[in-house]
Amino acid sequence: MEAVIQVKDVTKTFLGKDNTVEALKGISLDIHKGEIYGIIGMSGAGKSTLVRCLNFLERPTSGTVCIEGRDLSSLKEGELRRIRTEIAMIFQHFNLLMQRTVLDNICFPLEITGSSRKAARKRAGELLEIVGLSEKAKAYPAQLSGGQKQRVAIARALANNPKILLCDEATSALDPTTTKSILALLKEINEKYGITIVIITHEMAVVQEICTHVAIIDSGFLAETGTVEEVFSRPKSAAAKKLVFQGEGKQYQEMQGKRCIRIVFTSNSSFEPVIANMVIACKAPVNILLADTRDIGGVAHGQMILQLPEDQVTAEKMIRYLKERKLEVEELKGYVG
């Protein structure tokens, strides 16, 4: 299947008065129709620069970006403007027009593309229903919560029936409960309308919650790509391991174990006390160095890092016990939490 978005050997260099910053260094990736594609990295990794290159708000220094086979660098300004109507974008801080009502904010991109006032207001009303804000049509942005503002921003982004939706840290300013509701809305839009969604984030939890595929950006380089399940279960690069094991902003007490394993929960019932049962069955305790798990629909998702007993026979027995229960088990050499 041909990619909707093809990025090939993209670099971006910013020339300052006193220094030169290489924000992107030879990035190549393919994003296919209908995917929810996460681009993740620590702050300053280059992910926001990359997403702005996808619609040529930033022109790459070198390399190509193709949308449905069209090389954006070869397009004239008018053609580029037309293709941008197919690539909508939502931002961390909503970017709503404060002097306009909710309805008029959603009408704005339709006015720019020449829709009649009647057609624009009809379309805006339909979009407000999709995002669950029909009763707020006459309200102003200042009267809305953060989550409601982002829903308006999503409705506005959908106004011209885009094929691609770019989300640059779209949930970073929201509380966890509101974040979950916005991610659920994006997933529903993806499934219902087949829109390809690209999500820029520094939060692994966002990627796990909604994305099908992920690219990890580290210091301007592409560190790793794959399905979310692949990268979460078996991270290969140092950047991926850092994000999966700890994530940005998490701090764990430093400790070192002689024999440590990482177990990944992806399909086990959260009602089954796997670790407690293993301790009882093997008649030996373990030390939990890290635990990051959550319940989604009665299924445990997440990871734990355990320090096993020094006795090799007991440790092997525990590993077998976990693998028999379909858990991903990875041995960690010289783990420091």
ABEGO torsion letter per residue (X at the ends): XBBABBBBGBBBBBBBAABBBBABBGBBBBBBBGBBBBBBBBBGAGAAAAAAAAAGABBBABEBBBBGGBBAAABBAAAAAAAAAABBBBBAAGGBBAABBAAAAAAAAAAAAGBBAAAAAAAAAAAAAAAGAAAAAABBAAABBAAAAAAAAAAAAAAAGBABBBBBGAAAABBAAAAAAAAAAAAAAAAAAGBBBBBBBABAAAAAAABABBBBBBGGBBABBEBAAAAAABBABAAAAAAAAAEBGBBBBBBBBABBBBBBBAABBAABBAAAAAAAAAGBBBBBABBBBBBBGGBBBEBBBBBBBABAAAAAAAAAAAAAAGBBBBBBBGBBX
